[in-house]
């Protein structure tokens, strides 16, 4: 019997549509300000699924 594949861990808890929008925004920022450090995902999105809106 074949061994079951190990369960994959999510890279982040941001949904696919939001990641596409984030990538598009980062492309515009990098074009405007240069590559420098670039854009990257930080904070709790990498470790837990929490929806937070501080507006």
Backbone bond lengths (Angstrom), bond angles and torsions (degrees), N, CA, C in turn:
res aa  C-N    CA-C-N  psi(-1)  N-CA   C-N-CA  omega(-1)  CA-C   N-CA-C  phi
1 X - - - 1.456 - - 1.527 109.20 -
2 X 1.322 116.56 137.03 1.459 121.45 -179.20 1.525 110.72 -71.10
3 X 1.312 114.88 143.94 1.458 120.24 179.67 1.532 109.49 -78.76
4 X 1.316 116.42 138.79 1.467 120.92 -179.92 1.523 110.08 -68.39
5 X 1.317 115.62 141.75 1.462 120.46 178.58 1.526 109.24 -68.42
6 X 1.327 117.16 143.76 1.472 119.00 178.67 1.530 110.23 -66.20
7 X 1.320 115.68 148.46 1.458 120.99 -179.82 1.528 108.82 -68.17
8 X 1.347 116.07 130.68 1.458 120.93 -179.18 1.519 110.58 -81.40
9 X 1.322 115.40 141.38 1.456 121.40 177.68 1.530 108.42 -88.98
10 X 1.331 117.23 139.33 1.457 121.58 178.13 1.524 109.88 -68.01
11 X 1.346 115.76 142.16 1.460 120.36 177.51 1.525 110.54 -72.90
12 X 1.327 116.70 -34.89 1.461 121.88 176.28 1.525 107.96 -157.30
13 X 1.311 115.10 168.39 1.456 119.49 -179.74 1.521 112.14 -102.64
14 X 1.326 116.68 18.17 1.459 121.71 175.70 1.522 107.40 -88.02
15 X 1.312 116.76 134.59 1.460 121.13 -178.10 1.519 112.63 -69.16
16 X 1.310 116.19 161.07 1.466 122.16 -177.12 1.528 112.52 -59.20
17 X 1.339 120.49 -48.22 1.473 118.51 179.33 1.529 112.58 -59.11
18 X 1.329 117.05 -39.57 1.469 120.44 179.60 1.525 111.02 -68.03
19 X 1.322 118.13 -35.81 1.468 121.06 177.90 1.522 109.91 -65.26
20 X 1.334 118.05 -41.02 1.464 120.69 177.67 1.530 110.74 -61.86
21 X 1.338 117.17 -42.68 1.467 120.70 178.24 1.525 110.89 -65.30
22 X 1.310 116.83 -39.92 1.463 121.33 177.93 1.524 111.02 -63.46
23 X 1.321 116.96 -43.18 1.468 121.08 178.06 1.526 111.28 -61.50
24 X 1.329 116.96 -41.23 1.458 121.03 178.97 1.530 110.64 -64.43
25 X 1.324 116.51 -44.64 1.466 120.45 178.38 1.526 110.86 -62.13
26 X 1.322 117.13 -41.61 1.469 120.98 179.48 1.523 111.36 -64.77
27 X 1.326 117.51 -36.47 1.464 119.86 177.64 1.523 109.92 -62.01
28 X 1.337 117.63 -42.76 1.460 121.40 178.94 1.532 111.04 -65.75
29 X 1.321 117.46 -42.02 1.466 120.56 178.90 1.521 111.73 -64.95
30 X 1.318 116.80 -42.65 1.468 120.21 178.74 1.523 111.10 -65.35
31 X 1.330 117.30 -37.02 1.465 120.22 176.58 1.529 110.95 -65.26
32 X 1.319 116.61 -39.69 1.463 121.20 -176.72 1.526 112.70 -75.45
33 X 1.328 117.95 -39.23 1.458 121.32 -171.73 1.522 114.02 -113.77
34 X 1.295 117.71 2.62 1.463 120.13 -177.14 1.513 110.84 85.86
35 X 1.308 115.03 166.20 1.468 118.96 -175.58 1.525 112.81 -72.38
36 X 1.311 119.56 -40.19 1.466 121.25 177.36 1.512 112.16 39.14
37 X 1.307 115.29 -119.57 1.462 120.92 177.42 1.515 111.74 -88.57
38 X 1.320 117.38 -18.36 1.452 120.52 -179.63 1.515 112.03 78.49
39 X 1.289 115.38 -179.24 1.466 122.17 178.05 1.519 108.84 -100.61
40 X 1.299 115.54 145.09 1.454 119.80 176.87 1.521 109.81 -153.24
41 X 1.291 116.69 157.20 1.454 123.71 -177.93 1.521 109.28 -85.10
42 X 1.310 116.17 126.00 1.463 120.71 179.58 1.517 109.87 -127.04
43 X 1.291 116.59 170.26 1.453 121.83 172.98 1.510 114.74 89.33
44 X 1.305 114.71 -159.36 1.458 121.18 -172.50 1.515 113.67 -73.35
45 X 1.336 119.18 -10.60 1.471 121.30 179.20 1.522 110.96 -61.21
46 X 1.324 116.66 -22.56 1.456 120.04 179.80 1.521 112.51 -81.90
47 X 1.319 118.00 -21.63 1.453 118.96 -172.14 1.508 117.55 -120.41
48 X 1.347 118.25 -20.25 1.464 118.91 -177.88 1.515 110.56 -150.67
49 X 1.302 115.15 157.43 1.468 120.86 179.71 1.525 108.59 -96.43
50 X 1.324 115.91 90.79 1.457 122.27 -179.97 1.518 107.79 -129.00
51 X 1.310 116.16 127.59 1.462 120.20 176.27 1.518 106.77 -96.61
52 X 1.335 115.41 123.73 1.450 119.91 -175.98 1.519 109.06 -136.89
53 X 1.303 116.70 129.43 1.450 121.16 179.26 1.525 107.71 -132.73
54 X 1.320 116.05 107.11 1.473 120.75 -176.32 1.523 113.19 -96.01
55 X 1.311 117.08 20.84 1.482 119.01 -178.58 1.484 112.18 -71.40
